[in-house]
Amino acid sequence: MYKRLRLNISIGILFIIGYSITSVGQVIYKDINTTLAPTQFVSIDIDSDGDNEIQIINNTSRVNLFTPTISPGSANVQLLTNSFATSTVDKLGIGEVIGAANSSSFRNGVANGCIGSCLSQHPAVWPSSVSDVYIAFRFTNTSTGFQHYGWMWVDVAFSGTTVLQFTIKGIAYELTPNGDVTTGFIPVSGITIQGQGGATTISTPSGTLQMITTIAPANATNQNVSWTVINGTGTATINSLGVLTALANGTVTVQATAQDGSAVFGETTITISNQPIVVSSITIEGQGGATTISTPSGTLQMITTIAPANATNQNVSWTVINGTGTATINSLGVLTALTNGTVTVQATAQDGSSVSGLIDIVINSTLSNNEIIQNDLKVNIYPNPFDNDIYINVKTAGNSNNTEIVLVDLTGKVLYSRSKNLILGENIIELEKLNLSGGFYNLIISSKNKTLVRKIVKF
């Protein structure tokens, strides 16, 4: 049985500790491992109700070493002693039974313990130092009326009447009311693992399986385990609570390792099926192996090769990253050239794997702004970048009717369009008050079946 309880700890003199909690059968064990220097203390909520019932303090004296109750409203705590008259605390060895049915003098009885706000207990008759000593206690949960028996595991170093160092290693108590508890830290000797309900497979996409341990011996003190998964032909993940999540078909090995320092571990094999096969790589090429577009406003169908070939979802999302050239690409992978240079085409898997492929495409399909169209047209665009107005200077060796001037954004949306008849010589065309946002645009000039595309920049 596993039961996790909250442990509230208050530390005096800014003393900080860590802890872990384990349910062993019906025994609740709290790993404290705290060393108290003189004047330091630790307060512990033994029944996890939000109130601290036990305060252990190193006040440098054997007297008042233990203060059993500091918040008696929810649980009354007794330190079980040999003789209440002497206010001494018995030190117990490993394997001694604490409980109502035990005839030993430290077992119970109001006459043999400290309860509520009575005087604190002290180990006045202990030798100069002790190691691995167990101190019996019991508490009454006032909300249920049940009594529970337990022990504190400690080391204490004395010098005369002065406590040099007090180490509390752990606390355990029996969860069953009036049940016996045996002193001593019992290591794990074996761990058996199985899936919940005896399951050995996960057959649903991204399915989960709660892994469960059986610890031997059943009364091992610390039954916390660390979970790991060793991927074999399949893959999976596992969290700190032992929940296994399937990723890919095949087998995996689940391993649980004891946290008590014994290094004991157990393992089992889980078979995973019916998982989606994710994309591992994407290769892109132009149709027919093409890597260039050499016609004005030309297009090129991009094609993907997916690995593995049996990937469940082979859909991709297309994007184009403009470099020295510009282009657009649609959802079907059709690349359309805008300006000369190089662009990068990217295809990204839609199966959640985030795998993508890249290829560079060279565009050499448009004329620069200083080239001649039909050997009789020369164009210059200024200023570029521009603020509000932009001018086109067109020099022609003859008349040219219906020269088209079109301004588009990088998605191909037409923002401005006009037709102009050119005459012999120099023609100045002003594009004014375009009311554009800052960014990149393409200016397209078409005359006599030839097209010039020029990238312009708005401040």
N, C-alpha and C positions, 0 to 999 in steps of 0.2 A: 504494500500500500504506500502511496506517495501523498504527502500532505505538506504544502508550502504555507508557512505562517510568517506574518510580518514580525520583525524584531526591532523594537524601538530601543535605542541605546543613547544615553546621555553621558558625555565624557567630561570630566573635570580637568581643568588646567589645559584646555585645548588639546586633549589627548585623543587621537583618532584611531579607530580600529576598523577591520573588516570582519565579515562573518558569513556563514552559510547555514541553512536550515535543512534538515532532512527528517522525514518520517521513516522510522525503522519498524516495520510491523505496526505496532501501536505506540512505539517510543518516539518522542519528538527530541531530536538532537540539535543543539545550536552551537555551532563552531565559533568560539570567541577569540582564542589565541591573543590575549591582551596581557601585557606586562605593565603593572602599575608601579611607578616610582613613588617615593614618599609624597603624600598629600594628594595623589591622583586617585580618581574613583571612576567606576563604571556603574550605570544604572540600567537595569534590564527589564523589559516587559516580557515576562515568562509566558503569559497566556495570550499575548498578541491582541490585547483589547485597546491599546493606545495608552495605557497607564503603566508606569514602571513600578514593579512590585519589589524588586531586590536592588539594593545598593551595596556594592562592595568597594571598600575604601582602604587605601594604605595610608593610615595616619601616623605611621612610624612606630606605633605602639601595639603590643599584643592585645591590649584592651580595646574594645569597640572596633575590631577589625571588620566584622560583618554587621551590617544594618539590614535586617531581613525585610522590613516593610516600610516603604516611603509613600505608597499610595494604596491604602487598604480598602478603598471604596469598591474595587472590583474583585480583588483576590487577597485573602489573608495568607501570609507565608509563615511557616515555622521552620526554623533550623532544628533538626532532631538531635538531641544530645543524650549523653550518658547520664548526666545528673544535672537537672535544672538548677539545683542549689548552688553548684559551683560555676555556673554560667560558662562551661567549657564546651568546645566543639569536638566531637569524635572525628578522628581521621580513619577512614575505611580503606581497605585494600581492594584489589580486583576480585570480582566474583561474589561479593557480599550482596544479599538480597535486602532491599528496602521495601517495606509494604506493611499493610495492616495485619496480614496473617503471620508475619515474621515474629518470632519470640525474642529476637535480639533486643538489647536495651535501647538501641538507637531508632527503633522502628517507628514509633508514634507516641501518642498520648500528650494531652495538653500539659501534663505535669513534667514532661520531658522535652519541652520545646519552647521557643520564643514565638509569640504570636502578637500581631498588631503592633503597637508602639512601645512594647516593653524593652528592657535593656538589651543592647546589642550583645552578640556573642563574641567570644575571643578564644583563640587556641592557647590558653595559658599553660597547658601541660605539654605542649609539643616540644620536640627537641630543637636544636639550633636551626635546622633546615629540614624540609621534607620535599619529596618529589612524587608526582603521580599519586596524590592523595585525593580521596573522594569524600565529599561532605554531604550527608543526607539532609534532605528537606522535603517538606510537603506543603501544598497550598490548597486552599479551599476557594473554588470559584463561586463567588457570592451570587452570581446570576443563576447558576444551576444548582448550587448546594453540594456539588461533587468535590471530593478530595482526590488529589493526584500526588503521587510520590516521585521523587527524582533525586539527582545528585549533581554536584558541582565538582569538576575535575581541576585540581590546582597544584601549583608548586609555591612554597613559601620559604624565603630565606631570612633567618633571624641573626642578629648579633646581640646577645643578651636579651634585653627587653625591647630592642628596636627591630622593626620590620624593615629590612633593606629592600626587599623586592617581593612583589606578590604577582604571580602569573595565574590567570584563570584561562584554562585551555578550552573548556566547553561545559555546557549544561545539558542534561537530558532529563526528561520526565515521561512517565507512562500516561498516554492519552486516555486509556480506559480508566474510568473512575475506580479508585481503591485497588487498582492493579499493581502487582509487584514490578519492581525495576531492579536490574542487576548492575552493579558497578563495573566499570572497566570499558575501555575502548576496544571493540571487537573488529578486526579488519575483515574486509571482503575477501572471500576465497574463490568465488565463482560468479559469473554473470551469464544469464541466458537471455536472449533477445527474441522477440516475435512481434509480428504486426498485430494490431488490434483485431481481436476476434480470430486470431490465428492466420490472418491473411499473409500470403507470401508474394502477392502480385499487385501491381497498379495497372489498370487497364483503361482508365479514362484519361483524356487529354489533359495534361498538366495536373493530374490527380495527386492527392496526398494520402499518406498513411501514417497514423500514429504508431510509433514504435514503443514497445513496452519491455521493461527489464524485470527479471526475477533474480534477486540477489541471494547469494548463499554466503554465510549462514543467514537465516531469516532475521536474526537479531544483530547483524553487523551494525556498528554504531553509525557510520557515515555512509549512506547509500546514494549520495549524489554521483552522477556520472557525467562525462563529457561525450557528446555525440559527434561522430565523423562519418562521412560516406566516402568509400573508395570506388571510383567509377571503373567499370569493366567494359563490357561491350555496350552498355547503356550509360546514361548520365543522370544524375539527380543531385539535389541539395538537401541538407537537413539542418534544422535550427536547434537552438539550445534546449528546446522542450521535446526533442525527438520526433518532430514532424518532418517526414520525408516527402519531398516534392519531385515528381517525375519530370524529366526534361527530354530524354531520348530513349528509344527502344533498346532493350538488351537487359543485361544483369548488372546490379551494383551490390556492393558489400557494405552493410551498415555495421558500425562498430561503436560500442559503448565502453568507456574506460573509467574505472573507479577513481573517485577524487580523494580517496582517503590515504593516498601515498603507497598503496599496495601494488600499483601498476597492473592490477588484474583487469582483463578486458574480455568481452564476449563479442561475437559477430554472427551475422546471418546474411543470406543472399536473398535479394528481392528481384523479381523479374518484372520488367516494365514493357508494356505493349500499347499499341494504338496511339502512339504519340505522333504529332505532326513532324515531318522531316523538314528541317529548316534549311534555308539557303546558306551555303558555305562560301561561294564565290560567284562573281558575275563578270563575264568578259563581253566587251562591246566592240562592234565593228560596223562600218558603213556597208550598205548593201553592195554586194559584189567585191567587198574588200576595200572600197573607196575610202580615202582619208582626206580628200579635198572636194571643195565645191568651186567650180571654175566658170559658172554661168551667172549673169546678173540675177539677183534675187532667187538663185537656184535652191533646190531642196535636195536632201539626202535622207533616205530611210535608214535609221539606226536599228541594229539588230543585236539581241542579247543571247549569250549562251550561259545557261544556269547550271551550277554544280551544287549538289549532286543532281543528276538528270531526273531523279524521282522526287525532287523536293515537292512538298505538298502544295505550297502556294508560290507560283512562279511569276506573279504579277510584279511589275516594277513601276516606280515613279520616275519620270524624266525631268531633268533640269539641265540648263546650259549655263556655264560660268564664262562670262565674257572676259577675254584677255586683251590682246592687241586688236582683235576683231570683235564683231558683234553678230549675234544670231538669235533666233527664237526656236523653241522646240515645243511641239504639242504633246498631248497625252498619249499619242500613238507612236511617239519617237520620230516624228518627221522634223528634221532640222532645216530651217530656212535662213539663208545668208542675208546679212544686212550690210556689213562693211568688211573690208579686207583685214586680214590678220589671222590670229589663231584663237579658237574657242575650245573650251573643255566640255565635253558631254558627259553627264553623270546619270547612271541608272541605280536606283536604290530599291532593295527588296521590300515588299509590303507585308512580309510575314512576321515583322517585329524583330528580326535578327539584326537590323541596321547595317547589313552587308551592302556594299555598293561597288560599282565598277566605273572606271574613267577611261576616256580616250580623247586625244587632241585632234581636232579637225582644222585644216588650213582652208581659209576662204580667200580666193584670188579671182573674184568675179566682177569687181567694180573698179572704176577708174579713180585715180586720185584727183584732187581739185586742180592740179596743174596740167593734166593730160588733155589732149585734143580729141574731141568727139568728131568722127567723120572727117578728120584732118582740117576742120574749119571752125572748131569751137574750143575756147579756152576760158576756164572759170576760176575765179578767186572769191573766197568768202571771208568777210571781215566785219567787225572784230570777232574773234573767236578765241576764248570765251567772250560772251556778250552779256549786256545788262537788260536793255529793253528792245533796242532796234538792231537789226543785222542787215548787211548789204551783200548783194551778189553782183560781182562784176563779170559780165560775160562778153568776151570778144569773139566775133564770128567773121569768117571770110565771105559770108553771104547771108541772104535772108533765110530765116528759119521760122516757119509758122507753127503755132500751137506747141511751144515748148512748155512742158508741165513741171511745176515746182510744187513739191509735196513735203510737208513736215510731219514726221511721225515720232511717237515715243518708242521706247525699247521693246514694247510689247507689239508694236506694229499699228497701234491706233492712230488714225489720221487726225491731226490737230489743226492743220492749215493746208489749203490747196488753192492753186490758181494757175491759169494758162496765160502765156506771154508770147507775143510775136516778136522775134528778134530781127534786127536790121543789121546791115553790114557795119562792122566796126564795133565800138564799145557800147554795151548796154548795162546800165546800172539799175538793179531791181532792189527796192527797199522793202523789207519785211518789218513793219512797225507795230508796236503795241500788241505783241503776241500774248501777253498776260500768261506767261508760263511760270511754273514752279522751278526752282533751281534743280539742275540735274543734267543728264545726257539725253540728246535727241539725235535723230537722223534726218538730214535734209537730202531729198531725192530730186534730181534734175534729169528729166527725160527729153531727148530731142532726136528725131530721125532714127528711131529704133535703138538708140543707145541710152544707157542709164548711168548716171554718176551718183554715188551715195557718199555723203560726207558727214562725219560725226561732228556735232556742235555741242557746246557746253553753255548752259545758262547759269549765271552767278546766283 
